[in-house]
């Protein structure tokens, strides 16, 4: 097994970043596809939309999701595994007409890691030592 030197990362607006790493949202909708498959860090962007007392509807389970009070902005919040990218809608989170990035194995970090995000997919250098919650190895 060889450790990654860097990991792909994607900035996502809140509350969607939280919903992804908390295991509620299994598709990220984008206007553009990616060939990338594998570990993907989720960065919660600094963009703050007025969320107020927002609750999210989980279309897969027909339940309301209440946002945590300490939702992070401008930080790495977790990691997922990108397993597919398609316009073919196979999930209630996948918005018609968008490219669905299908995500599995979400892990929400116990401690967020403050950092500046970027547009599109970008690389983040892996820290040393590697945090236990980062499954960054390939066979």
N, C-alpha and C positions, 0 to 999 in steps of 0.2 A: 504494500500500500504506500502510495506517495502523497504527501500533504500538498495541498494547493499553496502557491505563493501569494495568490490574490484570488478574490471571489467577486463574481458579478454582483452588482447592486442595482436596485431600482428605487427611486424616490416615489412615494405614494402619499397623497393627501390624507389627512385624518378626516373622518374616523375610519377610512378604509384600511389604512396600514394596520391599525389595531385589530380590525375585524379579520384581516388575513392571518396575522401571527397568533391570534387567539383561537384560530381554528374554525371560525364561523364562515369566512368568505373563501371559497376554493377556486375562484377565477378572478384574475385581474383583467379588466377591459382596457384595450389600447387601440389606437387607430393604425398601428404598425405591428407587423409580425416579427418574430425572432426565430432564428435557427437554434438558439442556445437552449440546452437542456442541462439540468444539474442544480447545484446549490445556488440560491439567490438570496442575498441579504435584502431585507426590507428596511428602507429608510423612511421615517415619517418626516415629510417636508415641513418647512417653517411656515408655509402658507396656512393662515388661520381663517377659515370660513366661520361665520357665526353659527356655532353649533347649539348654543343654549341648552335646553333640556332635551336634545335630540335623543330619540331611540331609533334604532335601525330595525327594519323588518328583515328577518332571515327567510328568504323565499324557499329555501330547501326544507326548513323545519316548521315554517309558519309560526314563528315565535318572535317576540320583540327582544332586541339586544340593548341593554342599558349600558351606556358608555361609562368607563371608569372616570373618577374625578381627576386622577393624576395622568391623564393621557399626554403622551410625550410629543414634542415637536422638535424638529431639527436634530434627530438622533436615529441611530440604528436601533430598531426595536425587536428584530427577530430574523429568522431565516426559514426559508421554505425550499422545496425542491420543484423546479419547473419540469413537468413531465410531458406537456404538449402545448401547442400553439396553433389555433385553428379558427376559422370563421364559422365552422359548423357548430351550432349551439347544442350542447349536450348537458347543460346545467342551468338552473334557474338564475344563478348569478351572472351568467353570460348575457350581455346586452345585445339584442338583435342589431346586426350591421357592424359590430365591433369585432376585433380580433381577440379571442379569449386565450389568455395565458393560464393554463390549467396547473394548479399548484397542489402539492401534497406535503405531508410531514411537517406541518408548521411547528416552529418552536419560538415561543415568546421569551425574550431575554429577561432575566431577573433584574438586571441593571441595564438601562439603556446606555448607548455610547454616543455622546454628543459629537456631531460632525456636520459639515456642510454637504448638502446633496448636489446632484448634477442632473441635467436632462438626459433622457435616454438611459441605456444600460451603461454603467461605468464600473471600473475595477476598484476594489478596496483591498489594500495590502492586509494580509493576515497577521495578527499580532503574535508575538512570541512571549510567553508560552500561549498556546492555543486554548481559548476558553472551552471547557468541557461540553458546552451546549452547541458548539459549532461542529456539525458532522461534515468535516471538510476533506474526506479522504475518498480516493477513487481506487478501484482495483485494476 
